[in-house]
């Protein structure tokens, strides 16, 4: 099964440290994403982050990286 690339306007689950919340991708460019969270959280540079997207009826890990 081929997984499509992330796209603007797509809802994602964001996991940063102990925070897990829903956000929407507002901008994508050159391997970086700007995500608007429904509930704000505190993040620092170089914190690890994981993104999950809806695939069928489940949330699946689709990307990971760090806060820039």
PDB file with SEQRES, HELIX, SHEET and CRYST1 records, atoms N, CA, C and O in Angstrom:
SEQRES   1 A   68  UNK UNK UNK UNK UNK UNK UNK UNK UNK UNK UNK UNK UNK          
SEQRES   2 A   68  UNK UNK UNK UNK UNK UNK UNK UNK UNK UNK UNK UNK UNK          
SEQRES   3 A   68  UNK UNK UNK UNK UNK UNK UNK UNK UNK UNK UNK UNK UNK          
SEQRES   4 A   68  UNK UNK UNK UNK UNK UNK UNK UNK UNK UNK UNK UNK UNK          
SEQRES   5 A   68  UNK UNK UNK UNK UNK UNK UNK UNK UNK UNK UNK UNK UNK          
SEQRES   6 A   68  UNK UNK UNK                                                  
SHEET    1 AA1 5 UNK A  32  UNK A  37  0                                        
SHEET    2 AA1 5 UNK A  19  UNK A  29 -1                                        
SHEET    3 AA1 5 UNK A  11  UNK A  16 -1                                        
SHEET    4 AA1 5 UNK A  48  UNK A  55 -1                                        
SHEET    5 AA1 5 UNK A  58  UNK A  66 -1                                        
CRYST1    1.000    1.000    1.000  90.00  90.00  90.00 P 1           1          
ATOM      1  N   UNK A   1       0.843  -1.173   0.000  1.00  0.00           N  
ATOM      2  CA  UNK A   1       0.000   0.000   0.000  1.00  0.00           C  
ATOM      3  C   UNK A   1       0.892   1.240   0.000  1.00  0.00           C  
ATOM      4  O   UNK A   1       1.801   1.364   0.821  1.00  0.00           O  
ATOM      5  N   UNK A   2       0.624   2.140  -0.915  1.00  0.00           N  
ATOM      6  CA  UNK A   2       1.390   3.383  -1.010  1.00  0.00           C  
ATOM      7  C   UNK A   2       0.700   4.468  -0.201  1.00  0.00           C  
ATOM      8  O   UNK A   2      -0.510   4.664  -0.315  1.00  0.00           O  
ATOM      9  N   UNK A   3       1.472   5.171   0.616  1.00  0.00           N  
ATOM     10  CA  UNK A   3       0.932   6.249   1.446  1.00  0.00           C  
ATOM     11  C   UNK A   3       1.199   7.573   0.753  1.00  0.00           C  
ATOM     12  O   UNK A   3       2.324   7.843   0.333  1.00  0.00           O  
ATOM     13  N   UNK A   4       0.159   8.407   0.633  1.00  0.00           N  
ATOM     14  CA  UNK A   4       0.283   9.706  -0.026  1.00  0.00           C  
ATOM     15  C   UNK A   4       1.050  10.683   0.865  1.00  0.00           C  
ATOM     16  O   UNK A   4       1.118  10.500   2.080  1.00  0.00           O  
ATOM     17  N   UNK A   5       1.621  11.709   0.261  1.00  0.00           N  
ATOM     18  CA  UNK A   5       2.333  12.748   0.999  1.00  0.00           C  
ATOM     19  C   UNK A   5       1.363  13.585   1.819  1.00  0.00           C  
ATOM     20  O   UNK A   5       0.171  13.644   1.517  1.00  0.00           O  
ATOM     21  N   UNK A   6       1.878  14.230   2.854  1.00  0.00           N  
ATOM     22  CA  UNK A   6       1.062  15.151   3.627  1.00  0.00           C  
ATOM     23  C   UNK A   6       0.625  16.306   2.735  1.00  0.00           C  
ATOM     24  O   UNK A   6       1.312  16.648   1.773  1.00  0.00           O  
ATOM     25  N   UNK A   7      -0.521  16.905   3.057  1.00  0.00           N  
ATOM     26  CA  UNK A   7      -0.995  18.030   2.255  1.00  0.00           C  
ATOM     27  C   UNK A   7      -1.624  19.092   3.164  1.00  0.00           C  
ATOM     28  O   UNK A   7      -2.063  18.802   4.277  1.00  0.00           O  
ATOM     29  N   UNK A   8      -1.654  20.303   2.666  1.00  0.00           N  
ATOM     30  CA  UNK A   8      -2.220  21.414   3.435  1.00  0.00           C  
ATOM     31  C   UNK A   8      -3.707  21.175   3.685  1.00  0.00           C  
ATOM     32  O   UNK A   8      -4.418  20.660   2.822  1.00  0.00           O  
ATOM     33  N   UNK A   9      -4.164  21.554   4.871  1.00  0.00           N  
ATOM     34  CA  UNK A   9      -5.562  21.385   5.249  1.00  0.00           C  
ATOM     35  C   UNK A   9      -5.874  20.025   5.845  1.00  0.00           C  
ATOM     36  O   UNK A   9      -7.008  19.778   6.256  1.00  0.00           O  
ATOM     37  N   UNK A  10      -4.894  19.141   5.899  1.00  0.00           N  
ATOM     38  CA  UNK A  10      -5.110  17.791   6.418  1.00  0.00           C  
ATOM     39  C   UNK A  10      -5.017  17.785   7.948  1.00  0.00           C  
ATOM     40  O   UNK A  10      -4.083  18.363   8.504  1.00  0.00           O  
ATOM     41  N   UNK A  11      -5.963  17.147   8.633  1.00  0.00           N  
ATOM     42  CA  UNK A  11      -5.861  17.029  10.089  1.00  0.00           C  
ATOM     43  C   UNK A  11      -4.820  15.976  10.462  1.00  0.00           C  
ATOM     44  O   UNK A  11      -4.706  14.945   9.799  1.00  0.00           O  
ATOM     45  N   UNK A  12      -4.063  16.240  11.529  1.00  0.00           N  
ATOM     46  CA  UNK A  12      -3.048  15.315  12.011  1.00  0.00           C  
ATOM     47  C   UNK A  12      -3.076  15.290  13.536  1.00  0.00           C  
ATOM     48  O   UNK A  12      -3.494  16.254  14.177  1.00  0.00           O  
ATOM     49  N   UNK A  13      -2.627  14.183  14.103  1.00  0.00           N  
ATOM     50  CA  UNK A  13      -2.406  14.107  15.543  1.00  0.00           C  
ATOM     51  C   UNK A  13      -0.933  14.395  15.774  1.00  0.00           C  
ATOM     52  O   UNK A  13      -0.063  13.782  15.157  1.00  0.00           O  
ATOM     53  N   UNK A  14      -0.664  15.332  16.669  1.00  0.00           N  
ATOM     54  CA  UNK A  14       0.706  15.762  16.951  1.00  0.00           C  
ATOM     55  C   UNK A  14       1.092  15.257  18.338  1.00  0.00           C  
ATOM     56  O   UNK A  14       0.378  15.495  19.313  1.00  0.00           O  
ATOM     57  N   UNK A  15       2.224  14.559  18.421  1.00  0.00           N  
ATOM     58  CA  UNK A  15       2.766  14.106  19.702  1.00  0.00           C  
ATOM     59  C   UNK A  15       4.094  14.814  19.924  1.00  0.00           C  
ATOM     60  O   UNK A  15       5.044  14.627  19.164  1.00  0.00           O  
ATOM     61  N   UNK A  16       4.151  15.633  20.979  1.00  0.00           N  
ATOM     62  CA  UNK A  16       5.377  16.332  21.356  1.00  0.00           C  
ATOM     63  C   UNK A  16       5.575  16.096  22.844  1.00  0.00           C  
ATOM     64  O   UNK A  16       4.763  16.527  23.663  1.00  0.00           O  
ATOM     65  N   UNK A  17       6.660  15.407  23.192  1.00  0.00           N  
ATOM     66  CA  UNK A  17       6.968  15.057  24.571  1.00  0.00           C  
ATOM     67  C   UNK A  17       5.764  14.315  25.158  1.00  0.00           C  
ATOM     68  O   UNK A  17       5.494  13.197  24.720  1.00  0.00           O  
ATOM     69  N   UNK A  18       5.030  14.867  26.119  1.00  0.00           N  
ATOM     70  CA  UNK A  18       3.871  14.179  26.688  1.00  0.00           C  
ATOM     71  C   UNK A  18       2.555  14.690  26.115  1.00  0.00           C  
ATOM     72  O   UNK A  18       1.497  14.165  26.462  1.00  0.00           O  
ATOM     73  N   UNK A  19       2.590  15.686  25.259  1.00  0.00           N  
ATOM     74  CA  UNK A  19       1.389  16.261  24.657  1.00  0.00           C  
ATOM     75  C   UNK A  19       0.950  15.452  23.445  1.00  0.00           C  
ATOM     76  O   UNK A  19       1.770  15.067  22.611  1.00  0.00           O  
ATOM     77  N   UNK A  20      -0.338  15.201  23.358  1.00  0.00           N  
ATOM     78  CA  UNK A  20      -0.928  14.596  22.157  1.00  0.00           C  
ATOM     79  C   UNK A  20      -2.194  15.378  21.846  1.00  0.00           C  
ATOM     80  O   UNK A  20      -3.106  15.440  22.670  1.00  0.00           O  
ATOM     81  N   UNK A  21      -2.254  15.972  20.669  1.00  0.00           N  
ATOM     82  CA  UNK A  21      -3.405  16.778  20.306  1.00  0.00           C  
ATOM     83  C   UNK A  21      -3.588  16.832  18.805  1.00  0.00           C  
ATOM     84  O   UNK A  21      -2.734  16.391  18.036  1.00  0.00           O  
ATOM     85  N   UNK A  22      -4.721  17.383  18.408  1.00  0.00           N  
ATOM     86  CA  UNK A  22      -5.075  17.457  16.995  1.00  0.00           C  
ATOM     87  C   UNK A  22      -4.711  18.826  16.449  1.00  0.00           C  
ATOM     88  O   UNK A  22      -4.858  19.843  17.126  1.00  0.00           O  
ATOM     89  N   UNK A  23      -4.232  18.833  15.206  1.00  0.00           N  
ATOM     90  CA  UNK A  23      -3.906  20.073  14.521  1.00  0.00           C  
ATOM     91  C   UNK A  23      -4.205  19.946  13.042  1.00  0.00           C  
ATOM     92  O   UNK A  23      -4.558  18.871  12.558  1.00  0.00           O  
ATOM     93  N   UNK A  24      -4.062  21.048  12.332  1.00  0.00           N  
ATOM     94  CA  UNK A  24      -4.293  21.077  10.887  1.00  0.00           C  
ATOM     95  C   UNK A  24      -3.046  21.657  10.236  1.00  0.00           C  
ATOM     96  O   UNK A  24      -2.522  22.671  10.697  1.00  0.00           O  
ATOM     97  N   UNK A  25      -2.570  21.031   9.181  1.00  0.00           N  
ATOM     98  CA  UNK A  25      -1.410  21.521   8.461  1.00  0.00           C  
ATOM     99  C   UNK A  25      -1.821  22.764   7.683  1.00  0.00           C  
ATOM    100  O   UNK A  25      -2.721  22.713   6.845  1.00  0.00           O  
ATOM    101  N   UNK A  26      -1.154  23.881   7.966  1.00  0.00           N  
ATOM    102  CA  UNK A  26      -1.498  25.134   7.284  1.00  0.00           C  
ATOM    103  C   UNK A  26      -0.522  25.482   6.172  1.00  0.00           C  
ATOM    104  O   UNK A  26      -0.875  26.196   5.234  1.00  0.00           O  
ATOM    105  N   UNK A  27       0.730  24.970   6.274  1.00  0.00           N  
ATOM    106  CA  UNK A  27       1.715  25.287   5.237  1.00  0.00           C  
ATOM    107  C   UNK A  27       2.759  24.178   5.172  1.00  0.00           C  
ATOM    108  O   UNK A  27       3.222  23.685   6.200  1.00  0.00           O  
ATOM    109  N   UNK A  28       3.120  23.798   3.963  1.00  0.00           N  
ATOM    110  CA  UNK A  28       4.177  22.814   3.718  1.00  0.00           C  
ATOM    111  C   UNK A  28       5.181  23.404   2.747  1.00  0.00           C  
ATOM    112  O   UNK A  28       4.806  23.958   1.714  1.00  0.00           O  
ATOM    113  N   UNK A  29       6.475  23.284   3.085  1.00  0.00           N  
ATOM    114  CA  UNK A  29       7.514  23.778   2.176  1.00  0.00           C  
ATOM    115  C   UNK A  29       8.863  23.185   2.554  1.00  0.00           C  
ATOM    116  O   UNK A  29       9.284  23.278   3.707  1.00  0.00           O  
ATOM    117  N   UNK A  30       9.540  22.578   1.590  1.00  0.00           N  
ATOM    118  CA  UNK A  30      10.912  22.089   1.747  1.00  0.00           C  
ATOM    119  C   UNK A  30      11.122  21.238   2.990  1.00  0.00           C  
ATOM    120  O   UNK A  30      12.080  21.461   3.730  1.00  0.00           O  
ATOM    121  N   UNK A  31      10.259  20.279   3.233  1.00  0.00           N  
ATOM    122  CA  UNK A  31      10.427  19.372   4.358  1.00  0.00           C  
ATOM    123  C   UNK A  31      10.003  19.930   5.700  1.00  0.00           C  
ATOM    124  O   UNK A  31      10.237  19.297   6.730  1.00  0.00           O  
ATOM    125  N   UNK A  32       9.380  21.109   5.714  1.00  0.00           N  
ATOM    126  CA  UNK A  32       8.901  21.719   6.950  1.00  0.00           C  
ATOM    127  C   UNK A  32       7.397  21.908   6.867  1.00  0.00           C  
ATOM    128  O   UNK A  32       6.847  22.177   5.800  1.00  0.00           O  
ATOM    129  N   UNK A  33       6.742  21.761   8.013  1.00  0.00           N  
ATOM    130  CA  UNK A  33       5.289  21.935   8.075  1.00  0.00           C  
ATOM    131  C   UNK A  33       4.954  22.939   9.164  1.00  0.00           C  
ATOM    132  O   UNK A  33       5.576  22.950  10.226  1.00  0.00           O  
ATOM    133  N   UNK A  34       3.971  23.778   8.894  1.00  0.00           N  
ATOM    134  CA  UNK A  34       3.404  24.665   9.900  1.00  0.00           C  
ATOM    135  C   UNK A  34       2.053  24.071  10.265  1.00  0.00           C  
ATOM    136  O   UNK A  34       1.200  23.868   9.401  1.00  0.00           O  
ATOM    137  N   UNK A  35       1.864  23.793  11.553  1.00  0.00           N  
ATOM    138  CA  UNK A  35       0.641  23.122  12.011  1.00  0.00           C  
ATOM    139  C   UNK A  35      -0.048  24.000  13.036  1.00  0.00           C  
ATOM    140  O   UNK A  35       0.577  24.469  13.987  1.00  0.00           O  
ATOM    141  N   UNK A  36      -1.339  24.219  12.839  1.00  0.00           N  
ATOM    142  CA  UNK A  36      -2.131  24.995  13.798  1.00  0.00           C  
ATOM    143  C   UNK A  36      -2.819  24.011  14.734  1.00  0.00           C  
ATOM    144  O   UNK A  36      -3.647  23.207  14.306  1.00  0.00           O  
ATOM    145  N   UNK A  37      -2.470  24.082  16.014  1.00  0.00           N  
ATOM    146  CA  UNK A  37      -3.034  23.180  17.009  1.00  0.00           C  
ATOM    147  C   UNK A  37      -4.364  23.701  17.527  1.00  0.00           C  
ATOM    148  O   UNK A  37      -4.562  24.910  17.646  1.00  0.00           O  
ATOM    149  N   UNK A  38      -5.277  22.781  17.835  1.00  0.00           N  
ATOM    150  CA  UNK A  38      -6.567  23.198  18.396  1.00  0.00           C  
ATOM    151  C   UNK A  38      -6.395  23.709  19.814  1.00  0.00           C  
ATOM    152  O   UNK A  38      -7.062  24.659  20.224  1.00  0.00           O  
ATOM    153  N   UNK A  39      -5.485  23.068  20.575  1.00  0.00           N  
ATOM    154  CA  UNK A  39      -5.151  23.528  21.918  1.00  0.00           C  
ATOM    155  C   UNK A  39      -3.654  23.808  21.955  1.00  0.00           C  
ATOM    156  O   UNK A  39      -2.858  22.938  21.603  1.00  0.00           O  
ATOM    157  N   UNK A  40      -3.258  25.002  22.373  1.00  0.00           N  
ATOM    158  CA  UNK A  40      -1.830  25.343  22.356  1.00  0.00           C  
ATOM    159  C   UNK A  40      -1.040  24.525  23.376  1.00  0.00           C  
ATOM    160  O   UNK A  40      -1.592  24.046  24.366  1.00  0.00           O  
ATOM    161  N   UNK A  41       0.245  24.376  23.124  1.00  0.00           N  
ATOM    162  CA  UNK A  41       1.152  23.699  24.032  1.00  0.00           C  
ATOM    163  C   UNK A  41       2.500  24.408  23.997  1.00  0.00           C  
ATOM    164  O   UNK A  41       2.782  25.180  23.080  1.00  0.00           O  
ATOM    165  N   UNK A  42       3.312  24.147  24.982  1.00  0.00           N  
ATOM    166  CA  UNK A  42       4.644  24.743  25.052  1.00  0.00           C  
ATOM    167  C   UNK A  42       5.639  23.785  24.414  1.00  0.00           C  
ATOM    168  O   UNK A  42       5.687  22.604  24.760  1.00  0.00           O  
ATOM    169  N   UNK A  43       6.431  24.298  23.482  1.00  0.00           N  
ATOM    170  CA  UNK A  43       7.474  23.488  22.852  1.00  0.00           C  
ATOM    171  C   UNK A  43       8.765  24.298  22.829  1.00  0.00           C  
ATOM    172  O   UNK A  43       8.750  25.528  22.862  1.00  0.00           O  
ATOM    173  N   UNK A  44       9.872  23.583  22.772  1.00  0.00           N  
ATOM    174  CA  UNK A  44      11.183  24.205  22.712  1.00  0.00           C  
ATOM    175  C   UNK A  44      11.911  23.699  21.480  1.00  0.00           C  
ATOM    176  O   UNK A  44      11.555  22.659  20.926  1.00  0.00           O  
ATOM    177  N   UNK A  45      12.924  24.428  21.051  1.00  0.00           N  
ATOM    178  CA  UNK A  45      13.733  23.989  19.915  1.00  0.00           C  
ATOM    179  C   UNK A  45      14.310  22.609  20.185  1.00  0.00           C  
ATOM    180  O   UNK A  45      14.661  22.274  21.316  1.00  0.00           O  
ATOM    181  N   UNK A  46      14.401  21.821  19.130  1.00  0.00           N  
ATOM    182  CA  UNK A  46      14.985  20.480  19.142  1.00  0.00           C  
ATOM    183  C   UNK A  46      14.171  19.429  19.886  1.00  0.00           C  
ATOM    184  O   UNK A  46      14.677  18.330  20.112  1.00  0.00           O  
ATOM    185  N   UNK A  47      12.925  19.720  20.276  1.00  0.00           N  
ATOM    186  CA  UNK A  47      12.067  18.680  20.858  1.00  0.00           C  
ATOM    187  C   UNK A  47      11.610  17.759  19.739  1.00  0.00           C  
ATOM    188  O   UNK A  47      11.347  18.215  18.626  1.00  0.00           O  
ATOM    189  N   UNK A  48      11.514  16.470  20.027  1.00  0.00           N  
ATOM    190  CA  UNK A  48      11.046  15.510  19.035  1.00  0.00           C  
ATOM    191  C   UNK A  48       9.536  15.597  18.874  1.00  0.00           C  
ATOM    192  O   UNK A  48       8.809  15.855  19.833  1.00  0.00           O  
ATOM    193  N   UNK A  49       9.077  15.378  17.651  1.00  0.00           N  
ATOM    194  CA  UNK A  49       7.653  15.431  17.351  1.00  0.00           C  
ATOM    195  C   UNK A  49       7.308  14.282  16.409  1.00  0.00           C  
ATOM    196  O   UNK A  49       8.112  13.901  15.558  1.00  0.00           O  
ATOM    197  N   UNK A  50       6.105  13.737  16.569  1.00  0.00           N  
ATOM    198  CA  UNK A  50       5.614  12.685  15.679  1.00  0.00           C  
ATOM    199  C   UNK A  50       4.233  13.092  15.172  1.00  0.00           C  
ATOM    200  O   UNK A  50       3.427  13.637  15.927  1.00  0.00           O  
ATOM    201  N   UNK A  51       3.960  12.827  13.895  1.00  0.00           N  
ATOM    202  CA  UNK A  51       2.667  13.143  13.288  1.00  0.00           C  
ATOM    203  C   UNK A  51       1.972  11.861  12.870  1.00  0.00           C  
ATOM    204  O   UNK A  51       2.591  10.963  12.299  1.00  0.00           O  
ATOM    205  N   UNK A  52       0.689  11.786  13.156  1.00  0.00           N  
ATOM    206  CA  UNK A  52      -0.120  10.652  12.722  1.00  0.00           C  
ATOM    207  C   UNK A  52      -1.258  11.175  11.875  1.00  0.00           C  
ATOM    208  O   UNK A  52      -1.791  12.254  12.131  1.00  0.00           O  
ATOM    209  N   UNK A  53      -1.631  10.401  10.857  1.00  0.00           N  
ATOM    210  CA  UNK A  53      -2.740  10.789   9.992  1.00  0.00           C  
ATOM    211  C   UNK A  53      -3.759   9.674   9.958  1.00  0.00           C  
ATOM    212  O   UNK A  53      -3.475   8.533  10.322  1.00  0.00           O  
ATOM    213  N   UNK A  54      -4.949  10.024   9.517  1.00  0.00           N  
ATOM    214  CA  UNK A  54      -6.048   9.073   9.440  1.00  0.00           C  
ATOM    215  C   UNK A  54      -5.868   8.189   8.203  1.00  0.00           C  
ATOM    216  O   UNK A  54      -5.809   8.691   7.080  1.00  0.00           O  
ATOM    217  N   UNK A  55      -5.782   6.879   8.410  1.00  0.00           N  
ATOM    218  CA  UNK A  55      -5.717   5.901   7.326  1.00  0.00           C  
ATOM    219  C   UNK A  55      -6.807   4.886   7.626  1.00  0.00           C  
ATOM    220  O   UNK A  55      -6.692   4.095   8.562  1.00  0.00           O  
ATOM    221  N   UNK A  56      -7.856   4.913   6.831  1.00  0.00           N  
ATOM    222  CA  UNK A  56      -9.010   4.056   7.117  1.00  0.00           C  
ATOM    223  C   UNK A  56      -9.685   4.535   8.390  1.00  0.00           C  
ATOM    224  O   UNK A  56     -10.054   5.704   8.500  1.00  0.00           O  
ATOM    225  N   UNK A  57      -9.846   3.638   9.348  1.00  0.00           N  
ATOM    226  CA  UNK A  57     -10.493   3.982  10.615  1.00  0.00           C  
ATOM    227  C   UNK A  57      -9.492   4.225  11.744  1.00  0.00           C  
ATOM    228  O   UNK A  57      -9.897   4.376  12.896  1.00  0.00           O  
ATOM    229  N   UNK A  58      -8.194   4.265  11.436  1.00  0.00           N  
ATOM    230  CA  UNK A  58      -7.170   4.379  12.481  1.00  0.00           C  
ATOM    231  C   UNK A  58      -6.211   5.534  12.204  1.00  0.00           C  
ATOM    232  O   UNK A  58      -6.080   6.001  11.073  1.00  0.00           O  
ATOM    233  N   UNK A  59      -5.548   5.980  13.268  1.00  0.00           N  
ATOM    234  CA  UNK A  59      -4.474   6.963  13.143  1.00  0.00           C  
ATOM    235  C   UNK A  59      -3.175   6.207  12.994  1.00  0.00           C  
ATOM    236  O   UNK A  59      -2.882   5.324  13.800  1.00  0.00           O  
ATOM    237  N   UNK A  60      -2.388   6.531  11.980  1.00  0.00           N  
ATOM    238  CA  UNK A  60      -1.123   5.851  11.704  1.00  0.00           C  
ATOM    239  C   UNK A  60       0.027   6.853  11.689  1.00  0.00           C  
ATOM    240  O   UNK A  60      -0.098   7.955  11.156  1.00  0.00           O  
ATOM    241  N   UNK A  61       1.150   6.451  12.284  1.00  0.00           N  
ATOM    242  CA  UNK A  61       2.339   7.289  12.267  1.00  0.00           C  
ATOM    243  C   UNK A  61       2.753   7.537  10.820  1.00  0.00           C  
ATOM    244  O   UNK A  61       2.892   6.591  10.046  1.00  0.00           O  
ATOM    245  N   UNK A  62       2.952   8.801  10.448  1.00  0.00           N  
ATOM    246  CA  UNK A  62       3.300   9.100   9.059  1.00  0.00           C  
ATOM    247  C   UNK A  62       4.538   9.972   8.932  1.00  0.00           C  
ATOM    248  O   UNK A  62       5.129  10.038   7.855  1.00  0.00           O  
ATOM    249  N   UNK A  63       4.949  10.642  10.006  1.00  0.00           N  
ATOM    250  CA  UNK A  63       6.118  11.509   9.936  1.00  0.00           C  
ATOM    251  C   UNK A  63       6.666  11.764  11.337  1.00  0.00           C  
ATOM    252  O   UNK A  63       5.945  11.683  12.331  1.00  0.00           O  
ATOM    253  N   UNK A  64       7.950  12.070  11.387  1.00  0.00           N  
ATOM    254  CA  UNK A  64       8.572  12.448  12.657  1.00  0.00           C  
ATOM    255  C   UNK A  64       9.697  13.427  12.359  1.00  0.00           C  
ATOM    256  O   UNK A  64      10.187  13.512  11.233  1.00  0.00           O  
ATOM    257  N   UNK A  65      10.094  14.159  13.383  1.00  0.00           N  
ATOM    258  CA  UNK A  65      11.158  15.132  13.205  1.00  0.00           C  
ATOM    259  C   UNK A  65      11.395  15.885  14.497  1.00  0.00           C  
ATOM    260  O   UNK A  65      11.152  15.355  15.581  1.00  0.00           O  
ATOM    261  N   UNK A  66      11.866  17.112  14.392  1.00  0.00           N  
ATOM    262  CA  UNK A  66      12.115  17.918  15.575  1.00  0.00           C  
ATOM    263  C   UNK A  66      11.627  19.341  15.336  1.00  0.00           C  
ATOM    264  O   UNK A  66      11.466  19.782  14.198  1.00  0.00           O  
ATOM    265  N   UNK A  67      11.397  20.043  16.435  1.00  0.00           N  
ATOM    266  CA  UNK A  67      10.925  21.427  16.374  1.00  0.00           C  
ATOM    267  C   UNK A  67      12.099  22.312  15.961  1.00  0.00           C  
ATOM    268  O   UNK A  67      13.190  22.216  16.523  1.00  0.00           O  
ATOM    269  N   UNK A  68      11.863  23.170  14.976  1.00  0.00           N  
ATOM    270  CA  UNK A  68      12.930  24.078  14.514  1.00  0.00           C  
ATOM    271  C   UNK A  68      12.659  25.479  14.998  1.00  0.00           C  
ATOM    272  O   UNK A  68      13.437  26.391  14.717  1.00  0.00           O  
TER     273      UNK A  68                                                      
END                                                                             
